[in-house]
């Protein structure tokens, strides 16, 4: 999320007693930031035994924040509190928050919006730079990039066809080529790719 490019391998800690939440979030972050080292901890006690200040960011449960607020208040800029989508505890009101009880597509959007918010303050994901239609790292054509950005905005094949004045069959062909070139099979994965390569802003998805 909010890393300086000078750090080649940012380390991120996830602290939550819910093992499934930890695993799911770790997989998403690793997809968004391939160079990051993501470590999970089921308790604050495990975490503090592992040089806690070496981490660039902490994703923590509301309970961890409640029980160890002095530690995280001093590190507020690095802390993201995991919530269940309801009103958070008063302690979390001054922290970045992330609702982990949402589907993957919405979770990806939330993470990307967090990253974009930080980018506005001069920080950004490591190794991330806007690609151009001439230099797409996976060889997408200009038309495929157009189709990609419309896919991640939620348009149907017919809507994309109408927008670009091409046939639905052609859209389907482009979509197939995009997924094959990127080795991706989900819209959430395509969304990460489009935002991280500068083809679309997170607030437009």
N, C-alpha and C positions, 0 to 999 in steps of 0.2 A: 503494500500500500504506500506508505509515505517514506520512501527511502532515498538516500543520496546515491548518485551513480558512482561515486568514488569507492563505495563499499562493494567488492566483487561478489560477496556471498552473504547477504543479510540473513540473520537468524531470527526466527519468529517463534514465540512461545504461545501455546494454547493451554490454558489451565481451566479444566472443567471436570467435574466428577463423572459426567456423562460421556462414557467412552465412545459411543456412536456419534455424538455431536463432534467430538474431537477428530475422529477419523474423517467424517464427511467434510468438515471445514478444512482440515489439512489437505485433503485431495484437491479441493477447489483452489486453495492458495498455491499449491504446487503447480497446478495447471496455469494459473495466472502469472506466477513468478517462478519459472523453471530453475533459476539459479539460487533461489532461496533454500535455506535449511529450516525446515519446520519441525519443531519438537512438541510433543504433547505430554502433559502432566495431569494426573488425576487429583493432585492436591497441591496446595501452596507449599507444603513442607517438602515435597519432591522438588518443586521448582527452585526453592531457595538454596538447595544443595547443589545447584547447577550453574553457578556464576550468573545470577539473574540480570545484572546490569549489562551483560554482553548482548542482550537481545535488542533489536531495533523496535520491535512491537510486541505487546502482550494482548492476546485475546483471552478475556477472562469471564467466568460466569458471574452473575449478580451476587451469588452467595460468597464467592471468593472476594469480591470487592467489599461486601458488607463486613466480612471477618478480618480483612487486612487493608482497610481503606487508607491508613497512613502511608503505606508503601506505595500504593498506586496514585494517590493524590500528588505525591512528589514527582510522579512520572506520568502525569495526566496526558501529555502530548503523545506518549507512546502507547497509550492504553485504549483498547476497544472493548466495551462491555457487551457480552452476549445476552440478548433478551429473548423473551417468548412472544414478543409482539404486543403485549399489554403495557400499560403504563409502568415505567421502571421505578425502582426505589429512588428516594430523594438523592441518595449518594451518587447515582449514575447520571444525574441531570447535567452535569458539567463535563461528561465524557462523550466521546464518539460511541455510538451503539450500533449493534448489528442484530437484527431479528433472525434467529436460526430456525424458527418454526415457519419457514416459507419454502416454496418449491425451489428447485435448483436455478431455474431461469431468473426468478426474482432475487435469489441470493446472489447470483453473479452480478445482477444489476446493482444491488446494494453495495457490494464490494467495489465495483467499478466507480460508483458515485463517491464512495469514501476516498478512493484514490484520486479522483478528479478534484474533489474538494481540497485535498492536500496539495495537489499540483498547482492550484491557484496561489498557494503560499510559497511557491518556489521549490517544492519537493516533488519527486515523482518516482515511479518504479525504476529499478536499476535496469540498464540496458534497453530501455524503451525509447524509441524515437519514431517519429512519423515516417511511414513508408510512402513511396510515391508509386504511381501506376507504372512507372518504368523500372522500379526497383523492388517490387513485391518479393519478399524472401522465398515465396513458394511459386512464383511465376504466374500469379493470377493476371489475367488480361484486364484492360480498363473496363470492359463490359462486365466481366465477372466480378470486379470490385463493386460496380454499380448494383449488380444483383445481390451481392453479399450484404451491402449496407441496407438494402430494402428488406431482405430476409430478416435481419436482426431487429428491424423496426416493426416486425410483426405482420408485414403484408403477405397476402396469399399469392400463390402463383399467378392467378388471374389479375390481381391488383398490380403485381409487378409488370406483367405483360402490358396492361393498359398504360401504366406509367411510362414505360420505355418504348411503347409502340412496337412491340414484337409479339410473336405468338406465344401462347401458353406452353406449347411443345418446346419452343426455344428456351423459355425460362427453366423448364424442367431439365433440359440438357445442360444449361449453365450450372444449375444447382448441383447436378450430379458431378460435373467436372470440378466444381469448387470443393466438394466434399472429398473427392478422390485426391486432388492435389494437396489438400490440407490434412488428409487422413483423419477427418472428423465426421461424426455421425449425429451430433446434437446441435440444436440452435444455441444452447448455452456456450458450447465450445466455439462456435462461429462468432458469437457475440464477443467473447474474450479476445479472439483474434482480431476482429474488426476494430475494437476500441484500442487494444494495445499497439496496433500498427497505425493508429492515427486516422483511420478511415471515417470514424464517426465519434461524436462526443457521447459520453455515458448518459447524459441527460436527454438524449434523443432516442433512446431505446426503450 
